[in-house]
Amino acid sequence: MELLLKISLVFFALTIAISFFRIVKGPSMPDRVVGLDMIGINLLSMVAAISMLFETKAYLEVILILGILSFVGTIAFSRFLERGVIIGSKSKR
């Protein structure tokens, strides 16, 4: 099991590197947002694998916080792409 967890950590790191390349090279802004979301998901997976590897529950809070931050970041970027502003009122005065 330990060998499988270490191999999975290598693959998660490789996926994060590929996602970072997508953020830098991405032809459009939505591609960059998807790359950023992929990095967040892979970081969650890496922390979960590390938690299993060390046989501890101390990292579960980190997983929760990373998940919330990744979700909020994706929503903020999506709203920015759609409306041009992140926080704004819908009504026009």
N, CA, C and O of each residue as an XYZ file, in Angstrom:
372
protein
N       0.824     -1.190      0.000
C       0.000      0.000      0.000
C       0.874      1.263      0.000
O       0.550      2.251     -0.659
N       1.963      1.217      0.732
C       2.849      2.377      0.806
C       3.438      2.706     -0.561
O       3.547      3.877     -0.923
N       3.813      1.692     -1.311
C       4.372      1.911     -2.649
C       3.330      2.531     -3.574
O       3.651      3.435     -4.346
N       2.095      2.061     -3.504
C       1.032      2.622     -4.335
C       0.770      4.091     -3.997
O       0.536      4.900     -4.895
N       0.806      4.434     -2.728
C       0.601      5.826     -2.331
C       1.734      6.717     -2.835
O       1.489      7.843     -3.269
N       2.954      6.230     -2.780
C       4.083      7.019     -3.283
C       4.014      7.198     -4.793
O       4.331      8.269     -5.312
N       3.596      6.146     -5.499
C       3.431      6.253     -6.949
C       2.321      7.243     -7.281
O       2.450      8.026     -8.221
N       1.242      7.213     -6.525
C       0.146      8.150     -6.775
C       0.583      9.587     -6.517
O       0.157     10.494     -7.232
N       1.423      9.811     -5.514
C       1.940     11.160     -5.263
C       2.772     11.671     -6.442
O       2.718     12.853     -6.783
N       3.532     10.781     -7.053
C       4.323     11.173     -8.229
C       3.387     11.557     -9.372
O       3.607     12.563    -10.047
N       2.346     10.757     -9.589
C       1.408     11.069    -10.663
C       0.626     12.352    -10.388
O       0.349     13.111    -11.317
N       0.267     12.606     -9.135
C      -0.409     13.852     -8.802
C       0.505     15.043     -9.063
O       0.055     16.075     -9.562
N       1.778     14.906     -8.728
C       2.729     15.989     -8.975
C       2.895     16.226    -10.477
O       3.004     17.371    -10.916
N       2.914     15.166    -11.251
C       3.011     15.290    -12.703
C       1.776     15.988    -13.273
O       1.885     16.832    -14.162
N       0.615     15.631    -12.758
C      -0.619     16.258    -13.213
C      -0.651     17.747    -12.848
O      -1.137     18.567    -13.628
N      -0.141     18.092    -11.680
C      -0.085     19.499    -11.287
C       0.864     20.264    -12.213
O       0.578     21.404    -12.579
N       1.974     19.660    -12.589
C       2.906     20.318    -13.513
C       2.262     20.539    -14.873
O       2.445     21.594    -15.480
N       1.509     19.554    -15.359
C       0.814     19.698    -16.639
C      -0.261     20.785    -16.539
O      -0.448     21.564    -17.473
N      -0.957     20.833    -15.416
C      -1.983     21.862    -15.221
C      -1.357     23.249    -15.149
O      -1.924     24.215    -15.660
N      -0.199     23.350    -14.521
C       0.500     24.633    -14.468
C       0.894     25.092    -15.864
O       0.820     26.278    -16.184
N       1.314     24.141    -16.689
C       1.624     24.465    -18.081
C       0.376     24.983    -18.791
O       0.462     25.912    -19.595
N      -0.786     24.389    -18.502
C      -2.040     24.844    -19.107
C      -2.389     26.261    -18.653
O      -2.934     27.045    -19.431
N      -2.080     26.588    -17.414
C      -2.345     27.939    -16.922
C      -1.449     28.951    -17.636
O      -1.915     30.022    -18.025
N      -0.192     28.627    -17.807
C       0.748     29.551    -18.438
C       0.491     29.658    -19.942
O       0.482     30.760    -20.490
N       0.285     28.543    -20.600
C       0.200     28.494    -22.059
C      -1.225     28.616    -22.582
O      -1.422     28.928    -23.756
N      -2.215     28.377    -21.740
C      -3.614     28.289    -22.154
C      -4.028     29.304    -23.198
O      -3.765     30.496    -23.039
N      -4.672     28.853    -24.263
C      -5.048     29.801    -25.314
C      -6.163     30.765    -24.896
O      -6.285     31.850    -25.464
N      -6.962     30.383    -23.923
C      -8.043     31.279    -23.495
C      -8.135     31.297    -21.975
O      -7.563     30.449    -21.289
N      -8.863     32.276    -21.470
C      -9.013     32.416    -20.027
C      -9.789     31.244    -19.400
O      -9.413     30.805    -18.313
N     -10.845     30.720    -20.026
C     -11.503     29.547    -19.426
C     -10.580     28.338    -19.295
O     -10.713     27.565    -18.347
N      -9.641     28.162    -20.237
C      -8.666     27.081    -20.112
C      -7.793     27.275    -18.884
O      -7.447     26.309    -18.204
N      -7.442     28.505    -18.601
C      -6.623     28.801    -17.425
C      -7.397     28.544    -16.135
O      -6.832     28.064    -15.153
N      -8.690     28.862    -16.141
C      -9.519     28.615    -14.959
C      -9.649     27.120    -14.708
O      -9.580     26.675    -13.562
N      -9.836     26.340    -15.768
C      -9.930     24.885    -15.623
C      -8.606     24.325    -15.109
O      -8.605     23.426    -14.268
N      -7.477     24.843    -15.602
C      -6.171     24.404    -15.114
C      -5.989     24.707    -13.634
O      -5.445     23.890    -12.891
N      -6.441     25.872    -13.209
C      -6.344     26.242    -11.799
C      -7.228     25.343    -10.934
O      -6.842     24.960     -9.830
N      -8.404     25.013    -11.437
C      -9.290     24.115    -10.711
C      -8.691     22.706    -10.629
O      -8.827     22.029     -9.610
N      -8.039     22.276    -11.688
C      -7.380     20.960    -11.673
C      -6.258     20.918    -10.639
O      -6.070     19.905     -9.964
N      -5.521     22.008    -10.515
C      -4.460     22.050     -9.506
C      -5.061     21.925     -8.113
O      -4.522     21.211     -7.267
N      -6.176     22.614     -7.865
C      -6.829     22.520     -6.557
C      -7.294     21.105     -6.241
O      -7.110     20.623     -5.123
N      -7.890     20.446     -7.215
C      -8.368     19.080     -7.000
C      -7.206     18.125     -6.771
O      -7.279     17.250     -5.908
N      -6.137     18.288     -7.537
C      -4.981     17.406     -7.360
C      -4.267     17.668     -6.036
O      -3.722     16.740     -5.439
N      -4.262     18.913     -5.570
C      -3.690     19.189     -4.247
C      -4.495     18.509     -3.150
O      -3.933     17.983     -2.189
N      -5.824     18.522     -3.301
C      -6.670     17.803     -2.340
C      -6.320     16.316     -2.321
O      -6.205     15.705     -1.258
N      -6.155     15.755     -3.494
C      -5.828     14.333     -3.590
C      -4.455     14.030     -3.013
O      -4.261     13.005     -2.359
N      -3.504     14.925     -3.256
C      -2.164     14.718     -2.712
C      -2.166     14.752     -1.191
O      -1.523     13.922     -0.549
N      -2.881     15.702     -0.616
C      -2.934     15.799      0.842
C      -3.624     14.567      1.425
O      -3.228     14.077      2.482
N      -4.652     14.064      0.742
C      -5.317     12.847      1.215
C      -4.368     11.647      1.156
O      -4.346     10.829      2.075
N      -3.590     11.541      0.086
C      -2.630     10.435     -0.024
C      -1.531     10.558      1.032
O      -1.102      9.555      1.602
N      -1.080     11.776      1.290
C      -0.065     11.984      2.333
C      -0.632     11.621      3.700
O       0.055     11.023      4.527
N      -1.884     11.985      3.929
C      -2.533     11.644      5.193
C      -2.619     10.125      5.375
O      -2.404      9.607      6.470
N      -2.932      9.434      4.298
C      -2.971      7.960      4.371
C      -1.574      7.378      4.547
O      -1.389      6.395      5.265
N      -0.602      7.985      3.894
C       0.771      7.485      3.981
C       1.325      7.621      5.391
O       2.004      6.721      5.884
N       1.037      8.745      6.041
C       1.516      8.968      7.404
C       0.584      8.395      8.465
O       0.886      8.443      9.657
N      -0.552      7.851      8.023
C      -1.546      7.249      8.916
C      -1.978      8.213     10.024
O      -1.929      7.885     11.209
N      -2.399      9.397      9.611
C      -2.849     10.411     10.550
C      -4.104     11.097     10.014
O      -4.364     11.094      8.810
N      -4.858     11.673     10.909
C      -6.050     12.429     10.520
C      -5.819     13.927     10.644
O      -6.761     14.711     10.530
N      -4.587     14.327     10.875
C      -4.272     15.736     11.103
C      -4.467     16.581      9.857
O      -4.676     17.790      9.964
N      -4.404     15.979      8.680
C      -4.482     16.741      7.443
C      -5.909     16.876      6.908
O      -6.106     17.491      5.860
N      -6.881     16.333      7.579
C      -8.248     16.391      7.083
C      -8.790     17.823      7.074
O      -9.579     18.174      6.197
N      -8.383     18.639      8.020
C      -8.795     20.037      8.022
C      -8.180     20.785      6.849
O      -8.810     21.669      6.268
N      -6.955     20.431      6.506
C      -6.287     21.054      5.362
C      -7.046     20.725      4.079
O      -7.204     21.584      3.212
N      -7.513     19.490      3.958
C      -8.285     19.092      2.786
C      -9.564     19.922      2.694
O      -9.928     20.384      1.613
N     -10.235     20.109      3.808
C     -11.466     20.894      3.821
C     -11.205     22.341      3.415
O     -11.948     22.899      2.607
N     -10.172     22.945      3.960
C      -9.860     24.345      3.644
C      -9.442     24.490      2.180
O      -9.868     25.430      1.509
N      -8.616     23.576      1.680
C      -8.220     23.639      0.272
C      -9.422     23.474     -0.651
O      -9.507     24.140     -1.683
N     -10.341     22.601     -0.291
C     -11.543     22.412     -1.102
C     -12.397     23.660     -1.153
O     -12.888     24.041     -2.216
N     -12.576     24.297     -0.010
C     -13.377     25.526      0.033
C     -12.701     26.637     -0.763
O     -13.361     27.331     -1.536
N     -11.397     26.813     -0.583
C     -10.682     27.856     -1.317
C     -10.675     27.599     -2.820
O     -10.799     28.536     -3.609
N     -10.533     26.361     -3.216
C     -10.560     26.024     -4.633
C     -11.927     26.320     -5.235
O     -12.022     26.858     -6.338
N     -12.978     25.971     -4.516
C     -14.335     26.226     -4.997
C     -14.607     27.724     -5.114
O     -15.138     28.182     -6.126
N     -14.251     28.477     -4.099
C     -14.493     29.923     -4.119
C     -13.670     30.585     -5.229
O     -14.158     31.494     -5.899
N     -12.451     30.144     -5.422
C     -11.631     30.698     -6.494
C     -12.205     30.427     -7.867
O     -12.198     31.307     -8.729
N     -12.699     29.226     -8.081
C     -13.299     28.891     -9.367
C     -14.551     29.712     -9.618
O     -14.767     30.190    -10.732
N     -15.377     29.879     -8.597
C     -16.586     30.686     -8.744
C     -16.232     32.146     -9.024
O     -16.870     32.788     -9.859
N     -15.227     32.671     -8.339
C     -14.822     34.065     -8.548
C     -14.310     34.281     -9.971
O     -14.679     35.265    -10.613
N     -13.475     33.384    -10.468
C     -12.980     33.520    -11.830
C     -14.104     33.392    -12.847
O     -14.119     34.108    -13.848
N     -15.039     32.491    -12.600
C     -16.159     32.321    -13.523
C     -17.023     33.570    -13.573
O     -17.448     33.995    -14.647
N     -17.282     34.154    -12.414
C     -18.073     35.389    -12.392
C     -17.328     36.524    -13.080
O     -17.937     37.344    -13.768
N     -16.022     36.572    -12.897
C     -15.229     37.607    -13.558
C     -15.289     37.450    -15.075
O     -15.412     38.438    -15.799
N     -15.204     36.216    -15.555
C     -15.259     35.989    -16.997
C     -16.640     36.317    -17.561
O     -16.757     36.814    -18.681
N     -17.671     36.039    -16.788
C     -19.030     36.250    -17.269
C     -19.435     37.718    -17.243
O     -20.009     38.222    -18.209
N     -19.140     38.406    -16.142
C     -19.640     39.766    -15.943
C     -18.567     40.846    -16.013
O     -18.879     42.014    -16.246
N     -17.322     40.471    -15.815
C     -16.264     41.472    -15.795
C     -15.946     41.999    -14.396
O     -14.946     42.692    -14.209
N     -16.777     41.680    -13.430
C     -16.540     42.055    -12.035
C     -16.788     40.827    -11.162
O     -17.570     39.947    -11.523
N     -16.124     40.776    -10.027
C     -16.311     39.640     -9.127
C     -17.446     39.920     -8.160
O     -18.332     39.085     -7.975
N     -17.422     41.091     -7.544
C     -18.476     41.479     -6.605
C     -19.147     42.719     -7.161
O     -18.505     43.746     -7.381
N     -20.424     42.611     -7.381
C     -21.149     43.757     -7.919
C     -22.636     43.517     -7.777
O     -23.080     42.388     -7.572
N     -23.394     44.580     -7.888
C     -24.837     44.449     -7.783
C     -25.424     44.138     -9.153
O     -24.874     44.537    -10.180
N     -26.531     43.432     -9.160
C     -27.174     43.067    -10.405
C     -28.030     44.214    -10.955
O     -28.235     44.316    -12.165
N     -28.524     45.068    -10.070
C     -29.410     46.153    -10.508
C     -28.593     47.330    -11.027
O     -27.503     47.629    -10.540
N     -29.162     47.981    -12.028
C     -28.517     49.170    -12.586
C     -29.243     50.392    -12.058
O     -30.467     50.477    -12.158
N     -28.513     51.328    -11.502
C     -29.134     52.515    -10.930
C     -28.975     53.667    -11.849
O     -29.434     54.768    -11.545
